[in-house]
């Protein structure tokens, strides 16, 4: 039901990722972050903007699912069973 790991949607469009998971405060913060970023972007060169965007994708994508998992744990949702990992070539 909940996968941990890198989230491409959160990396590229944090606002939509947050709305999809009903994290409305994070969605609002991402809108403010985007507006401030658009206001400040012309002051820096294109190379800096590209590097900042790449860093943003990596950070948001890597931290989004662990943040969501932490919020679920904090609200009382617990994992009661997990499917065991399977190794290719080994019988289950």
Secondary structure, DSSP 8 states (H G I E B T S, - for coil): ----S--HHHHH-HHHHHHHTT-HHHHHHHHHHHHHHHHHHTTS-HHHHHHHHHHHHHHHHHHHHHHHHHHHHHTT-----------TTS--
